[in-house]
Amino acid sequence: MELRQLAYAVAVAETGSFTRAAQRCFVVQSALSEQIARLESELGVRLFERTSRRVQITPAGEGFLGPAREALAAAERARSEAVARSSEIRGSLVIGSIAPLTAVNLPDLLAAYRERHPAVRVTLRSSLVRDQLQQVRERTCDVAFVDIGPGELPRGFAGRVLRNDDLVAIVPRGHRLAGAAEVTPAQLAEEDMVDMPLRSGIRGHNDAAFAAAGVTRNVAFEADTTAMLEQLVARGLGLGVVFAAVAARMPTVDSVPTVGIAPRTVQAVSLASGISPAARAFLELLDEQR
């Protein structure tokens, strides 16, 4: 079993296509298909079911995928450690982030990191909190900037608290609550609401706040970006609750301070051990600048 075979199998699983997997791995499709076939022969199981229209991963393939990712990540860490001990830090760094990220100036941070470690390839991703935590666990993401409380981190994770952000209500211009000194969950629950999907950290935080207040709200629309959430609220389709720093960047709606909804913590999250030299250097720089 070779590392390239593991990489090819992961690429096929993630792209759902031998053609796209070959493009990602910069090999011709016939060579990739041959290596997958050899791997399946060695394992004695089929990892993928092939049809004329699509590639479907088998249960055996699902079981193989996680350990294959771990093996590839371990090989990358071993390579990075060897290079780091002999010369400059090289390798790759994958950073995940909620969008928008207001707790840290990420472009400035990356510029400083690039100046110190120009040989590191940096990839940026944006997704919901639960997805990012899963990617960190699978070692496909090194550091994630997420809104999650210190007590909510899964075992095996380490977090650096960056900021506690207040949450505010956002309402359409001219709404009856616009200009109010403050608003409660009960007042907001009198109307339809717009919120992020259930996988997001702020959605769980908001749901808990309304439940603690003893009120039931109707989330009529879910939006997976704050830009879309702003548009829905501006159109009068519901009220929202977002970070105050995010609301300050929403020109088409009004924001109102809330009472009864606790601030939300934003953290930089990684695995507690076994991170790459590139990730360790990034976190050290973050510690210097926060």
N, C-alpha and C positions, 0 to 999 in steps of 0.2 A: 504494500500500500504506500503510495507516494503522496506528498503534500499537494502536488498539482492535481492529482485525482480528487482529493478532498475539495480543493478550490473549484474544480469544474463541477462537482456534484452540488456544491452550495450555490453556485451561479445558476445552474439549471433549475434548482428548487426555487430560487428567488425570482428568476425571470419567467419561469414557466415555459421556456423555449430553448431548444438546443442552439438555434440560430443566434438569439440574443445573448445567450451565455457565451458562445464563441466570440462574439463581438466584444463582450465585457472582458474576456480573458485574453484577447488579442491572439487568438489561434483560429485556424480554419475549422469549420464545423466537423469535417470528417475526422480530424485528429482528436477533437474533444469527444465525439461519439465513440471513437475507438477506446479512449481511456476510460470512459464511463462503463463500457462493456467489459473491459478488463477488470475494473473494480468490482462490478457485479459478479463476475465469474469468481474472483478471489473470495468474495463474501459468501457466495452461494445463494444470494437472494436478488430479487429485482428491486431496484430503488425507484424506478420510474416506469409507468405504463405509457407506451407511445402509441398515439393514433395519428391519423393523417392531419388532424386539426389541432391537437394540443398534446401537451405532456402533463401527466398527472402523477404526483408523488405517491408512492405506496405507503402502507403502514410501516413497512420496514425502512423505507426512506425517511419517514418522519422520525423514527427512532435513531437513525443514523445522523440526521441533520444537526442536532444539538451538539453531540460530541465532536462532530467534524468541525463545527465553528470553533469550539473550544480548542481543538488541536491546532487549527490555523492561527488563532489568537496567541496560543502559547508559543508557537514557532516564531511569530512576529516579535513577541516579547523577548524571546531568547536572542533573536538577531539584534534587536535594538539594544539589549543589555550588553552584548558583546561589542557592538560598535561604540556604545557610550563609554565603556571602560577603556577603549583604545583611542578614541578621538572625539569629535563632536557628536552631538545627538542627531540621529537620523531617524527615518521611519515615518510613520503616519500618526495623525492625531484627528480623531473624529469628535466633534463637539455638537451636542444637541441643545436646543433652546426652545422655550416657549416663545410665542410671537404675539405682540412685540416684547422684547426684553428691555426693561427700564432700570433694573437693579444694578447694572454694570455697563460701562461703555465698551462693548465688545470690539468694535473696530479699533479703538485705541489700544486695547489689551492685545489684540492680535498683531497690531503693528509693532508693539514692543516685543512680543514673542518672536515675530519674524526676524527682528533685528538681532536677537540673541541666538536663534536657532534656525537659520535660513535653509537648512537641509531637510527640515520636517515638512511633509505634505499635510496640509490642513483641510479637512472637509467639514462643512457646516450643514446641519440638518435642523428642520423645524417640525415638531410634531407635538402631540398631546402628552401629558405627563406620564400616564400609564404606559404608553408605547415607548417613551424614552427610558423609563426604568427597566423595561424588559430588554431594550437594546443594550443598556449598561450591563445588565445581568448576563446577557449572551456575549458580551465583549465585542459587540459590533459598534458600540459608542463608548468613548473613553470618559468624557465629562459631560454632564447634562445640567443646564440651568433650568430649574423647575420650581414651581410654587408648591411647596410641601412643608409641613411642620416637622420640627426635629423629631418628635415622637412618632411620626408616620413613616420614617425611613425603614425599609425592610432590613432584616438581618443580613450582615455582610456588606452593607453600604456605609459610606462615610459622607458627611455633608458639611459644608461651610456656609453659615448663615450670612447672606449678603445684605438683606434689608427686610424690614417688616412694613408692608404696604397697606395703607388704609383702603377700604373699599367704599365706593360711592355708587349711588343710583344714577343711571342715565335715562333721561326722559325726552320726548320730542319738544322742540321749541314751541313755547306757548302753552305747554301742558299745565294743568292745574297745580302740579307740584313744583314746577320750575320756579326757582327763586326762594323756595322754602328754606328755613334755617337748617332743618334736618328732616329725615323721613325714617319711619320704622318698617320692619318686615310686614307688619299687619297692613300698613297703608299701601305698600307695594303690591301685596297679595290681592288687593281689591281689583286689580286689572291683570290681563294676560301679561306674561313675561317672556323674554328672550334670553337664552343662556347658552353656554358652551355645551358640547356633548358630555355624556356621563363619564367618559374616560379622562376628562380634564380635571386637574386639581381644583380649580376655582369652582367648578360645578358642584363637586362634593362638598366643598366648604360652604357654598351658598345653600345647598339643600339642608345641610346640618343646621345652619343659622335659622332658617325658616322653621324647621322642625322644633328647634329649641324654643322658638318664640310661640310655639303652639298654633301656628297657622299653616294652612295648605295653599300652595300657589299652583297656578296652571302655567306650565312652560309650553307655550303654544308653538314656539319655533326654537330650533337649535341651530347654531352657526359655529362652524369650526375655525373661523377667523374673527378677530375683533373688528376688522373692516366690515365684514358682512353683518356682524351684530349691530354695528353703528348704523348701517343702512336700514336694517329692519326697524330699529327703534325710531330713527328719523322719519320713517314712513308711517309711524303710528301703529305698528303691529304688536307692540308690547314694550314693557319697561325692562331695563337691564341692571345688573350689578357688576362692576368691573373695578380694577385697580384705579386709584385716583390718578396715578401717573399716566395710565393709559387713557383715561377720560380726558385728561388735559390735552391730548392730541386728537380729540374728536371734535371737529369744528361744526358739525351739523346737528349736535344734540346739546342739551343742558345737563349739568351734573349737580347732584344734591348730596350733601353729607348724610351718612347713615348712622343710626344708633341701633345697637343690638346685633351688629354684624362685626365680628372681631377682625383685626388686621390679618393679612395673609403673609406668611414667611416665604421668601425666595431664597433658594440655596443652590450652590454648586455641588453636584452629587457625583460621586465616583464609587468604584468598588473600594472596600477598606484595605485590600491588599492585592498584590500581584499586578499593579498597574504598570504601564510601560514607562521608560525613561522620558519619552516625549510628554506623556500625560503628567508625570510627576513634576517636570519642569514647568508646565503650564500652571499647575496648581500652586507651585512655589511663587511664580510671578503674580498670580491672583492674590496670594496672601500679602505680598509686598504692596500691592496697589489698593487693597480694599480698606 
